């Protein structure tokens, strides 16, 4: 009985939550920027690790070494995109008029 009264008093005391205001275009783009940078950096890190493992496992095989170098180059491109993501999204924000 005591727990029922406790739950009912908690429910009665709870104030209704205000409705969240819509986010501005700046807030949306800031959120997208962080998400995009994180995902690109994650994929680039994965390519870097794969390239490093391939290079170590190549055992002197030139074809395997070239594949490993290709993975490392892809990782560097990915990191460059992650760094440039805020610039790209700022341009998008300028186009949208935010």
Secondary structure, 3 states (H helix, E strand, C coil): CHHHHHHHHHHHHCCCCCCCCCCCHHHHHHHHHHHHHHHHHHHHHHHHHHHHHHHHHCCCCHHHHHHHHHHHHHHHHHHHHHHHHHHHHHHHHHHHCC
